Structure formats: structure tokens, C-alpha cells
């Protein structure tokens, strides 16, 4: 991905909007340099997104220290500094110009910051896109087909799942034997066909718990080292990824539901059996899952759930069932959401330059 550089500008800015994503096949456990222990596959979302403006100004004196200000909704956010610093240090070998500039990172989310939706994927993806855009602007002979790959590669250095927030609607991250272009280093648009049954697929996010997680995802990934069930889990995820390909091509929603829900429960099973063990689901998470199962049995509607590393529940379903699912949410599920809050979203098609 190396290119010959042209003349840099002393100052400027760029703005990118990057969506969040929800993994259908989860990754849990990683190696050095933010590399996954198993491949994963995600739906790119649309409404849940982060917009980041990166303003840059050349320093008067060259220095090794990374220099930046970080604002969320126009207010300084010093507690974000360690994570951004780590990301920029990791990116420095691939973008040496970082040490030559002072940056102002102005970011905002389309969802409330306290909504319980992790913004690390969309936030790091948006910042990575801005940095990749700077490199592209200053580089001669830059191949446009390399841009998304480089942005995804950089985003991974800040947050593993962020590498899946560059493109859409389906993104694969992880090396798959025999699948050309797949890599542990970056995400790629899923190369196989997706049935029309999944066009406009909906994701309603039920906000069960909007508080900060007691165990971070970073710590949770680390606990997979030495986990007694880790090897079996990595094998299971790879098998699910192999199995979901024909399901996505055929539009078999029953098989899709089975794989996606098993993946969600397997993820949390690994948390509950790690050392030390921990539980991120809440009682209301369980109540919602049981009601979803009963609704699906009684109404014969292909509504399924998935979970991230937290208590909130993502409800996935075809667009043409929206009215009936929304009525179900209002009538039975909203009482299990904190302050009755939920977010309506759908499959999206990746990041956009603003």
C-alpha cells in the first residue's frame, strides 16, 4: 500500500461519517496488533454513526510527541485521550506525517453518548478515514481501490471491529482459506451474493442498559488467552462463517436466525466461563430474548436477536415486517428498555465523505 509522496499542505481539514456495525458471526479474542483469533462477518448499520472533522496544522518545530485536541459535541473530552494516543502511535509507522502536525478531532454521534451503544467502531473508523484521506490527497499515483483497504487497516489499529465500518452492507474481517482478498489485516466487502430477502433488513437496538460496562471489551478479549473453551469457540465461529454463506445467498431466514442467535449466545457463554468469569447480560436482556422466541413461534415472523459485548439487544428482521415488529416492541419490549429507549436502524452501505 506504499506510494510516492507529493508536497504536503501546512493546514487543512476533512470530514467523514462512519457507521457502526453489528456482527452476525462474532470475533472474541485477538493477537498482537489487533489481529482476530477468528474471522467475523457484520451488517453495516446506517443511522447509528459517528461524524468526525479532523483539522490539522503543521507544527513550527518537528518533535516526536503526538499532539492533538479531542472534542465530542464541541466539548473537550480528555478521558478519550489515552485511546486516541494509542491509536495514533500504532498508526505512526504507516503514516509518518502524524508527528509533524497538531490535530483537532471534533466528533459527534448520531446516537446519545450515554445510550449504551459503543462508539469505538464508528469513531475510530471515521478518524482513520480522515487520516487516510490526508495521505491520499498528498500522494501521487494513489490507487483509489486501495483507499478503503488502507482506511480499514488503520481503523483496526484503534478498534478491531472498526475495520468493519468502512464498507457495507456486509463486511468480512479475517483470513478465510480460498477466499481471495480476505485478510486479518483489514475488512472487505463480503464477496458472495446476498439474497433480496436481506435488502433493507432492519436492526432495532433495545437499550437495556445505558451505563458503562463493568468489563471492557479489551479485557474480555484478553481473557480468551488460556480460556478452556477458546479453541472450540474459534472453530465454531469459522464453521458458522462457512455455513452462513449459502444462507445469505438463498435467503433462508430460519437458518440465518439459528446461526446468528447461536453466535450471540456463544459470545456471552465465553464471558461467563472465562477466568475471572463475568456477566454482561442483564435480567431484562433475558426477558427480551424469551419474548422474542415466543413471538417468533406464535406469529411465524422471522424476527431474531443478536448481542454485542453488552446488555443491549439487537432485533434483526425483514423490512416488510416492520409494522408488526414495531407493535410488538411497543406492546411488550419497551418496558424492558432503560427509560423506554430504543434505536431504529437498518442495513447501510458504508462510510461517506461529508
Secondary structure, 3 states (H helix, E strand, C coil): CCCCECCCCCEEEEEEEEEEEEEEECCCCEEHHHEECCCEEEEEEEEEEEEEEEEEEECCCCCCCCEEEEEECCEECHHHHHHHHHHHHHHHCCCHHHHHEEEEEEEEECCCCCCCCCCHHHHHHHHHHHHHHHHHHCECCCCHHHHHHHHHHHHHHHCHHHHHCCCCCEEEECCCCCCCCCCCCCEEECCCCCCHHHCCCEEEEECCCCCCCCCCHHHHHHCCCCCCCHHHHHHHHHHHHHHHHHHHHHCCHHHHHHHHHHHHHHHHHHHHCCCCCCCCCCHHHHHHHHHHHHHHHHHCCCCEEEECCCCCEEEEECHHHHHHHHHHHHHHHHHHCHHHCEEEEEECCCCEEC
